[in-house]
Amino acid sequence: MKIKMHAGSLAKAMETAQEIEPSINDIAKYLSRHGLGLPDELVGLIAITEYEYDKRIGWHAWLVAVQGFGVVAMTDGPVEA
C-alpha cells in the first residue's frame, strides 16, 4: 500500500509517500520514522478509516489516525487482517 503524511501542502505531503506492507505494524514503523513515537507504542493507538477518492493523487484514501494526535497520514487502501 502507499502511505503519506497528512500535513502541510499536498506537494510536501507527497514527498513523504512510500510503499509499505498493508499492516498496522508497517504503518507504525512508518509513523515512527516521522517522529510520532516508537512502533511498539503506536500499534494499539492507530485507527484506519475509509475516506473518499482523492482525484488530486488518484487514491481511494483511507485516514490514519493516532490517538492523541488525530489524523496524521493517509493510505491508498485498508490494512490486511
N, C-alpha and C positions, 0 to 999 in steps of 0.2 A: 504494500500500500504506500501511497505518498502521504507525507505529513509536512506541515509548515507551521511556524509560529504565527500567532494571531496578534500582531502588534505593529504599530507604525503604518507606513504606506503599503499598498499592495506590492509594489516593486521590492521594497525592503523585506517584506514577509516572504515573498517568493525566493529570495536569496537564501532563506533558511530551509527550503524544501529539500527533502531527502526521501529515498526509497527505503522502507523498513519492512520487517515481517509484520503481518497483521495481528499482533498480540499486545496485551496490556504491558507485558514485560518490556517489549521493544519500545513501546510508547514511553514508558517510564525512563528507560535509558536515554531516549532522545530528549525528553524534557530535562533530565538531569544534566545533559551536556549543555543545555541552555540556561542553567543556573537555578532550577526550581527545586533542588534537593537531591537526596540520594535515591537511586532507583527503588531500593527495598522499602523506603518510607513512602514513596509515591504510589506504589501499586494499589493499595487499598483506598486511595483518595481520588482516583481517576474515574470519571464517568464519560461515556461516549454516547452522544445522541444524534440521531439523524436530523439534518437541517434542510437543505434545499440544493438545487442545482445552481452552481455559480458559473454563469456563462463567461465571465471575465477570464477564468482559468480553466474552464472545461471540466470541472469536478462536480460530481454529486457529493456535496460536502457533508461531513459529519463533524460535530463540535466536540472538542476535547476540553473538558472542564476538570479543574483540580480543586478539591475542597479547600477553601481559604483563599483561593486565587481567582476563581471564576473561569471563564473561557480563556484558554491560553494557546490553543492550537486548533488546526483543522486537518482532517484526513479526507482521502477520496473514497473511503469505504469503512465498513464496520470491522471490528476485531473478530477473529475466529474464536469459536467456543472451545 
